[in-house]
């Protein structure tokens, strides 16, 4: 009997396993929070779409829950991503770890050059494919609608707001479409609307929802078919402008609205950084921003 008895692990090895487990749960929680923030989803919405209790989801995001792979899969489906995107890189993933380590040691300019190269930026063929389409991306409150309309007027071309086109196509506000049909269906609507807009307009200014970066397929198509400009602003300016518009999505009217906005911006920042150009709209008048946008168009489109 003694020969088959399981040998207890030394205390230091037990502590090490506990520490590793805690670190893994904390990382899973961070990945879930980041994915949710990138999509601008309230925890309540994700809980409903993944059939998970909001309280349990909060515990997972804090690193205090220990979700099964089935629970993580349900959460991933609610986010419209692959479950592997919610799993920390394992030690066995040496190639991925080596790539991550190499990218971490790159300068910002090197990373930008790499991403633009992957996205096909800088080639004559890619520029021709983008024609004279300008797409404005960024969080709500960056000025996409106001500046987009003014820029289109200056350029003498059409101004298209994808969200409004989607609402006309499907007869409901964007918020309702999200709530009723979920992330995946809305992103499909957005992709279809983008394709139609590209097909109908060789020259246009297009205002795109800030969450477009949550769908790699749609965002890659946007980068391929338009000259993308990221409209930036400080978190304070974003919040002030959103409140002036009376638009509190997706934060609702909770007291942590600023923290949520900062988290969304942080989660999307790397993707927004893939834009072909950037414009910081903070502390600038509309006229100043339009003039700078016109200059950007001259430099990027010609």
C-alpha positions as CSV (number, residue, x, y, z in Angstrom):
1,X,0.0,0.0,0.0
2,X,2.8,2.4,0.9
3,X,4.3,1.9,-2.5
4,X,1.2,3.3,-4.2
5,X,0.7,6.2,-1.7
6,X,1.0,9.7,-3.3
7,X,4.0,11.6,-2.0
8,X,3.1,15.0,-0.6
9,X,4.9,17.9,-2.2
10,X,7.4,19.9,-0.1
11,X,5.9,23.1,1.3
12,X,8.0,25.4,-0.9
13,X,6.8,23.6,-4.1
14,X,3.2,23.8,-2.9
15,X,3.6,27.6,-2.3
16,X,5.2,27.9,-5.8
17,X,2.3,26.2,-7.5
18,X,-0.2,28.4,-5.6
19,X,1.7,31.5,-6.6
20,X,1.8,30.4,-10.3
21,X,-1.9,29.6,-10.2
22,X,-2.7,33.0,-8.7
23,X,-0.6,34.7,-11.4
24,X,-2.4,32.8,-14.1
25,X,-5.8,33.7,-12.8
26,X,-4.8,37.4,-12.5
27,X,-3.6,37.3,-16.1
28,X,-6.8,35.7,-17.3
29,X,-8.7,38.4,-15.4
30,X,-6.6,41.1,-17.1
31,X,-7.2,39.6,-20.5
32,X,-10.9,39.5,-20.0
33,X,-11.0,43.1,-18.7
34,X,-8.9,44.2,-21.7
35,X,-11.0,42.4,-24.3
36,X,-14.2,43.8,-22.7
37,X,-12.8,47.4,-22.6
38,X,-11.6,47.2,-26.2
39,X,-15.2,46.5,-27.2
40,X,-16.6,49.1,-24.9
41,X,-18.9,46.5,-23.3
42,X,-20.4,46.8,-19.9
43,X,-19.8,43.9,-17.6
44,X,-23.6,43.4,-17.3
45,X,-23.8,43.0,-21.1
46,X,-21.0,40.5,-21.3
47,X,-22.5,38.5,-18.4
48,X,-25.8,38.2,-20.2
49,X,-24.3,37.3,-23.6
50,X,-22.1,34.7,-22.0
51,X,-24.8,33.3,-19.7
52,X,-22.5,34.0,-16.7
53,X,-23.5,35.8,-13.5
54,X,-22.2,39.4,-13.3
55,X,-20.8,38.7,-9.9
56,X,-18.8,35.7,-11.0
57,X,-17.6,37.6,-14.1
58,X,-16.4,40.4,-11.7
59,X,-14.5,37.8,-9.6
60,X,-12.9,36.4,-12.8
61,X,-11.8,39.9,-13.9
62,X,-10.3,40.5,-10.4
63,X,-8.3,37.3,-10.6
64,X,-10.3,35.8,-7.8
65,X,-12.4,33.4,-9.8
66,X,-11.2,30.1,-11.2
67,X,-13.2,29.6,-14.4
68,X,-13.4,26.3,-16.2
69,X,-12.5,26.2,-19.9
70,X,-16.2,26.0,-20.7
71,X,-16.9,29.2,-18.8
72,X,-14.0,31.0,-20.6
73,X,-15.3,29.7,-23.9
74,X,-18.7,31.2,-23.1
75,X,-17.1,34.5,-22.2
76,X,-15.0,34.4,-25.4
77,X,-18.1,33.8,-27.5
78,X,-19.8,36.7,-25.8
79,X,-16.8,38.9,-26.8
80,X,-16.7,37.3,-30.3
81,X,-13.1,36.2,-30.0
82,X,-11.3,32.9,-29.8
83,X,-11.0,31.4,-26.3
84,X,-7.2,31.2,-26.7
85,X,-7.1,35.0,-26.7
86,X,-8.2,34.8,-23.0
87,X,-5.4,32.3,-22.1
88,X,-1.9,33.5,-21.0
89,X,1.0,32.5,-23.2
90,X,2.4,29.2,-22.0
91,X,6.0,28.5,-21.5
92,X,5.7,26.0,-24.4
93,X,4.8,28.8,-26.8
94,X,8.5,29.7,-27.2
95,X,8.1,31.2,-30.7
96,X,5.3,33.5,-29.5
97,X,7.3,34.5,-26.4
98,X,10.4,35.2,-28.4
99,X,8.4,37.4,-30.8
100,X,6.7,39.2,-27.9
101,X,10.1,39.8,-26.3
102,X,11.6,41.1,-29.5
103,X,8.7,43.5,-30.1
104,X,8.9,44.8,-26.5
105,X,12.6,45.8,-27.2
106,X,11.6,47.7,-30.3
107,X,11.3,51.5,-30.3
108,X,7.9,53.0,-31.0
109,X,9.0,54.0,-34.5
110,X,10.1,50.4,-35.2
111,X,6.8,49.0,-34.0
112,X,4.9,51.5,-36.1
113,X,7.0,50.7,-39.2
114,X,6.4,47.0,-38.6
115,X,2.6,47.4,-38.2
116,X,2.3,49.6,-41.3
117,X,4.3,47.1,-43.3
118,X,2.0,44.3,-42.2
119,X,-1.0,46.4,-43.0
120,X,0.4,47.1,-46.5
121,X,1.0,50.8,-45.9
122,X,3.4,52.8,-48.0
123,X,3.1,51.0,-51.3
124,X,1.7,52.6,-54.4
125,X,-0.7,49.7,-54.9
126,X,-2.1,50.1,-51.4
127,X,-2.4,53.9,-51.8
128,X,-4.3,53.4,-55.0
129,X,-6.7,50.9,-53.3
130,X,-7.5,53.6,-50.7
131,X,-8.4,56.0,-53.5
132,X,-9.4,59.3,-51.8
133,X,-11.3,57.9,-48.9
134,X,-10.5,59.3,-45.4
135,X,-11.7,57.3,-42.4
136,X,-11.8,58.9,-38.9
137,X,-11.5,56.7,-35.9
138,X,-11.2,57.3,-32.2
139,X,-13.3,57.3,-29.0
140,X,-16.5,59.2,-28.7
141,X,-15.8,62.8,-28.1
142,X,-12.8,63.0,-30.4
143,X,-14.8,64.9,-33.0
144,X,-15.4,62.4,-35.7
145,X,-18.8,63.7,-36.6
146,X,-18.2,67.4,-36.3
147,X,-14.7,67.3,-38.0
148,X,-15.7,64.7,-40.5
149,X,-18.6,66.8,-41.8
150,X,-16.4,70.0,-41.9
151,X,-13.6,68.1,-43.7
152,X,-15.9,66.7,-46.3
153,X,-17.3,70.2,-46.9
154,X,-13.8,71.5,-47.5
155,X,-12.9,68.6,-49.8
156,X,-16.2,68.8,-51.6
157,X,-17.0,65.1,-51.1
158,X,-19.5,62.9,-49.3
159,X,-19.6,62.5,-45.5
160,X,-20.7,59.1,-44.3
161,X,-21.3,58.1,-40.7
162,X,-21.3,54.3,-40.6
163,X,-23.3,54.1,-37.3
164,X,-26.1,56.1,-38.9
165,X,-26.0,54.0,-42.0
166,X,-26.3,50.9,-39.9
167,X,-29.2,52.3,-38.0
168,X,-31.0,53.2,-41.3
169,X,-30.3,49.7,-42.6
170,X,-31.7,47.9,-39.6
171,X,-34.2,50.3,-38.2
172,X,-32.9,50.6,-34.7
173,X,-30.3,52.6,-32.7
174,X,-26.8,51.2,-32.5
175,X,-27.2,50.6,-28.7
176,X,-30.3,48.5,-29.3
177,X,-28.7,46.5,-32.0
178,X,-25.8,45.7,-29.6
179,X,-28.2,44.8,-26.8
180,X,-30.5,42.6,-28.9
181,X,-28.2,40.9,-31.3
182,X,-24.8,41.0,-29.6
183,X,-21.3,42.0,-30.5
184,X,-20.7,39.5,-33.4
185,X,-23.9,40.4,-35.3
186,X,-23.3,44.1,-34.9
187,X,-19.8,43.8,-36.2
188,X,-21.1,41.9,-39.2
189,X,-23.5,44.7,-39.9
190,X,-20.7,47.2,-39.6
191,X,-18.5,45.2,-42.0
192,X,-21.3,44.9,-44.6
193,X,-21.9,48.7,-44.3
194,X,-18.2,49.5,-44.7
195,X,-18.0,47.3,-47.8
196,X,-21.0,49.0,-49.4
197,X,-19.6,52.5,-48.6
198,X,-16.2,51.5,-50.1
199,X,-18.0,50.3,-53.2
200,X,-20.1,53.4,-53.6
201,X,-17.5,56.1,-52.8
202,X,-14.0,56.5,-54.3
203,X,-13.9,59.8,-52.5
204,X,-15.4,60.4,-49.1
205,X,-14.9,61.2,-45.4
206,X,-16.1,58.3,-43.3
207,X,-16.7,58.4,-39.5
208,X,-16.2,55.0,-38.0
209,X,-17.2,53.8,-34.6
210,X,-14.4,53.6,-32.0
211,X,-15.1,49.9,-31.5
212,X,-14.2,49.0,-35.1
213,X,-10.7,48.0,-33.8
214,X,-12.4,45.1,-31.9
215,X,-12.9,43.3,-35.1
216,X,-9.6,42.6,-36.8
217,X,-11.1,41.6,-40.1
218,X,-13.1,44.9,-40.4
219,X,-10.3,47.0,-39.1
220,X,-7.8,45.4,-41.6
221,X,-10.2,46.1,-44.4
222,X,-10.6,49.8,-43.2
223,X,-6.8,50.2,-43.3
224,X,-6.6,48.6,-46.7
225,X,-9.3,50.6,-48.4
226,X,-9.1,54.0,-46.7
227,X,-6.6,56.5,-45.4
228,X,-7.2,56.1,-41.6
229,X,-6.7,59.1,-39.2
230,X,-6.9,58.6,-35.5
231,X,-8.5,61.6,-33.8
232,X,-7.0,61.7,-30.3
233,X,-8.0,63.7,-27.2
234,X,-7.2,63.7,-23.5
235,X,-9.5,61.5,-21.3
236,X,-10.9,64.7,-19.8
237,X,-11.8,66.2,-23.2
238,X,-13.4,62.9,-24.3
239,X,-15.5,62.8,-21.2
240,X,-16.5,66.5,-21.3
241,X,-17.5,66.2,-25.0
242,X,-19.5,63.0,-24.4
243,X,-21.4,64.6,-21.5
244,X,-22.1,67.7,-23.6
245,X,-23.6,65.3,-26.2
246,X,-25.7,63.6,-23.5
247,X,-24.2,60.3,-24.6
248,X,-23.1,58.0,-21.8
249,X,-22.6,54.7,-23.7
250,X,-21.2,52.3,-22.7
251,X,-20.5,53.6,-19.2
252,X,-24.1,54.4,-18.3
253,X,-24.3,57.0,-15.6
254,X,-22.0,55.1,-13.1
255,X,-19.5,56.9,-10.9
256,X,-16.6,55.1,-12.5
257,X,-17.2,56.6,-16.0
258,X,-13.8,58.2,-16.2
259,X,-12.0,55.0,-15.1
260,X,-14.0,53.1,-17.7
261,X,-13.1,55.5,-20.4
262,X,-9.4,55.4,-19.6
263,X,-9.6,51.6,-19.6
264,X,-11.2,51.6,-23.0
265,X,-8.7,54.0,-24.4
266,X,-5.8,52.0,-23.0
267,X,-7.2,48.7,-24.4
268,X,-7.6,50.3,-27.9
269,X,-4.5,52.5,-28.0
270,X,-2.2,50.0,-29.8
271,X,-4.8,49.3,-32.5
272,X,-5.6,53.0,-32.9
273,X,-1.9,53.5,-33.3
274,X,-2.0,51.5,-36.6
275,X,-3.7,54.4,-38.3
276,X,-1.9,56.1,-41.2
277,X,-2.0,59.5,-39.4
278,X,-3.0,61.0,-36.1
279,X,-4.4,64.3,-34.9
280,X,-4.6,65.4,-31.3
281,X,-7.8,67.5,-31.0
282,X,-7.3,68.5,-27.4
283,X,-7.3,72.2,-26.6
284,X,-7.9,73.1,-30.3
285,X,-10.7,74.9,-32.0
286,X,-12.8,73.1,-34.7
287,X,-11.2,75.4,-37.3
288,X,-7.7,74.5,-36.2
289,X,-8.5,70.8,-36.3
290,X,-10.0,71.1,-39.8
291,X,-7.0,72.9,-41.1
292,X,-4.7,70.3,-39.7
293,X,-6.8,67.5,-41.2
294,X,-6.7,69.2,-44.6
295,X,-2.9,69.2,-44.3
296,X,-2.9,65.5,-43.3
297,X,-5.0,64.7,-46.4
298,X,-2.6,66.6,-48.7
299,X,0.3,64.7,-47.2
300,X,-1.3,61.2,-47.2
301,X,-3.6,61.3,-50.2
302,X,-2.0,63.9,-52.4
